[in-house]
Amino acid sequence: MPDLSPLYALIVHLLPFECMQARFMQQAMAGLLLLAPMAAAMGIMVVNFRMSFFADAISHSAFAGVALGLLFSVDPNWTMPAFGLLVGLGIMLMQRHSNLASDTVIGVFFSAMVAFGLAMVSRDRSLARDLQRFLYGDILTISDGQILCLMALFAVLMSFQAMSYNHLLYIGLNPSLAKAHRIRVAAHQYIFAGLLSLIVMFSVQAVGVLLVTALLVVPAAAARNVARSAGSMFWWALLVGISSAITGLLISAQDWARTATGATIILVACGWFLISMVFAAHRGKQTA
């Protein structure tokens, strides 16, 4: 396994706070610096195309993925993203080959995954204790192996965004017209669903099942309030996501705070959103 010590040393150099001297804090910061921009970038499409319910369904499939891993003595950190990926691709497949509305298809998968997860847990009551950390999230337990996986996912996602950002916007506005312009709609949709599913699963460890959708939606919503174009919205979302992750982790580590890291990150992002609302309202008055 590659040595990540130089990365951690760089983090300590850039953020010379006392709390950052601990290795688990350095690992947590490295994970968040990779995860936050990915969640913000994908959140733009989630907000623009009203896919928050999709992300919610994927996040709740984490229970089933974790339960399967614990029942069959497989590391849940691997079964959870694998199961989430299958669920995400399954939802997209059903949406493309069904006459049902998208929210109906997602609702069916959502219900099935929650019920399946609860059924697995009910077989062994001791599993409930292990599932709690996935319910609330704990980025402080991230390992070097997971950080390396996030690095690989980061490279794939940002390459996909660079090549397909405009195509995804086009598909979201009018899939039929995008197909007429020789855009590979199906391929883009499946890749997007797969990448979003993996990001949601990794985000579960950072902020928990209950706050995954917020990690995707809030930075993108704040960016939408202040951005003047689709391109600038991307950079604003990254700024809000990264700054919220850094600030939230540092605040949660302070003796006067001692709050859950995931919840603190989301609260900071919501603060950004409130500021963006004030800015949007002021700009609206100026242009009125």
N, C-alpha and C positions, 0 to 999 in steps of 0.2 A: 504493500500500500504506500502511495506517495506520502512524503513527509510534509505536513501542513504547517510546521512550525514557522517558516518565513511569513506565511499569511497571517498567523496569529500575532507575530511580532509587529507586522505592519499595522494591524488593527490597534494594538497597544500604543504604537507611535502616533497614530492619527487621533486616538481617543485616550489621552493619558489620564484617565480617571482611576481612582483607587479600586473601584469595583471591577475594573477590567483587568486586574492582575490575575484573577482566577482563570484557570484554563477553561472551565465550563462556561464562563461568561464570554470568553473569546470564541468558543465554538458556537455559542448561541448567537453572537453578533454576526459571525461569518454566515451562519444559516439564514438569518434574517436579511442580510445584505444581498443574498441570492434569491430568497423567496419573495421578499416584498416587491421588487420591480417586476417579477414574473406575474405575481397576482395582480398588480396594478395594470400591467399591459393587457392581460386577458380580461380584466375587469371592464375595460373600455368596451369590448364587444358584448360582455354580459349586460352592461347598462344600455348600450345603444340598441341591442336586439332583444331586450327584456328576457334575459336568460337566467335571472337570479334563482328561479325555481329549479332550473336544471342543476345549478351548482349546489343548491340545497339538497336535492335528491342524491347527488353524488356523495356529499359529505355524510349524509345519514347512512349510506351504504358502508361507511367505515366500521360501524358496529358489527355488521355481518362479516366483513373481512378480518377484523380483529378476533372475533369469536371463532371463526374457522381456524385461524392460525393457532390460537390457544388450545382448541380442542384436538387438533392434529399435531401439536408440538412443533409447529413451524413458527419462526420469528414473525410476529404480527406486523413488524415494520416492512416486511416484504409481501405478506398476503394482503394487507390493506390496500396498497397502491395497485396490486395486480387485480384484485376484485373490483376496485373502483374503476379501473380502466375498462374492464369487461362490461360493467354497468353503463358507463358513459357511451361506449360504442353500441351497446344494445339499445339504449334510448334513441340514439341517432338513427340506427337501422330501422327501428319501429316507426319513428317519425317520417322517414322517407318512404316507407312502404305501407303506410296506414292512412285511411281517410279520416281518422280521428284528429281532433285539434291537438296541438303540441302540448298544451298544459294538461290535457287529459292523459296523454301517453306518459308524461313525466309523473303525473299523480299516481298512476298505476304502479310504475316502477318505485316511486317513493314509498308507497304503502307496502309493497312487496318486500323491499329491502329492510324497512323498519321491523316489519313482522318477522322476517327471517332472522334478523339479528336478535330480537327478543326471544324467539323460539330457541336459538342456539344457546343464549345465556341461561334460559330457564332450565336447560338440561344440567347445568352445573352452576349452582349459586355462587361458588367461589370466583367465577369469572367476572362477576359484577365489580369486584374490587379492582381487578386489572383494567376494566373498561373505563374507570373513572378518569384516568389521566388522559384518555382520548376524548372524553366528554368536555373536559376543561382545558386541555392542552398543556404542554410543558416543554417549551423550546430549550430549556436548560439541560435536557437529557439527550440532546442531539449528539450523534457520534461522528467521528471522522468519515466513516463509510457513507453515512447519509449525506454529509456535506459534499463528498465526491459525486454522489448521485445527483445532488442539486446542481453541481457545476456542469455535469453533462446535460442535464435537462435545461439549464440556463442557456447553454450554447445552442441546443436544438431549437428552443423556443424563440430566441432572439433572431436566429437565422430565418426561421419560419415567418416571424413578424416582418423582418426586413424585406422578404421576397413577396409576402402575401397580404400585407396590411391593407392596401387599397383594394385588392381582390375581395378580401373579407368584408370590407365596407360595402362593396358593390353587391355581393351576395346577400348581405343582410337587408339591403334596400329592395332588391328585386332579383331573386334567384333565376327566374326565367330569362330576364334580359341579360344577366351575367352569363348564362349558358349560351345564349345567342351570340355573345361576343367571345366565344370559345374559351371561357374560363371553366376549369374543371371543378364544377360546383361540388360534386359528391366527394372528390378527393379532399378538397379544402375543408368541407364540413366534418369528415371523419377525422382528419388530422387535428382540427381545432378541438373536437370533442375529446379526443384521446389526450391531447396536451392539457386541456382544462381539467380533465379527470385526475391526471397525475398531480397537477398543481394543487387541486383541492385536497387530495389525500395527504400530501406533504404539509399543507396548511393546517390540517387537523392536528398534527403534532404541535404546531406553533401556537395556535389560538383556540383549539378545541372545536368540536362539532358545532356548537351553538353559535360561534362567531366567524366561521369560515366565510359565509356569504358577505359579511361586513368587510372582511379583509379584501374581497374582490370589488365590492360595490362602492364603498365609501370614498376611497381615493379617486376612482373614476368619476363619481358624482361630483366631487369637489372640483376636479379638473374641468368637467363640463360647464361648471358655473363661470369659470374664468377664461377658458380657452376661446379663441376666435376662429380656430380651424381644427380639422381632424388631426393634423400633424402636431399642432401645439398641445392638443388634448393629451396626446401620448406622453409628451415630456412633462406636462403638469402632473399627470397621474403618477409618473415615476417619482417626481419630486415629493409629492404628498406621501406616497407609499414608503419611500426610503426614510424620509425624515421622521415619519410616525414610528417606524420600526426602531430606529436608533434612539429616539427620545423616549419611547415607551419602555424599552429595555433598561435604559439608564435610570429612569424614574422608579421603575419597579424594584431596582436593586438598592435604593436608598433606604436608610434606617427609618426615616420619617414616613415612608410610603408603605413598603412591604406589601405591595399589591401583586395580583397575578399578572404575569408578563403579557399574555395575550389580551386580557381585558384592558390593560393600560395602553397597549398599542392602538386598540380600536378607539379608546376614548380620545387619544391624541388626534387620530384621524378624523373623528367626529368634530373635534375643535377646529381642525382645518376646514371641514365642511361648513361650519357655522361662519367662519371668516369669509369663505367663498360666497356664501349667501349674501352677506353684507356687501361684498364687492359687486356682486351681480346686481343687487338692488340699486346701488349707487350708480353703476354704469347705465342701468335702465333709465334712471331719472335724467341722466345727462343726455341720453339719446332721444328722450321723449319729446 
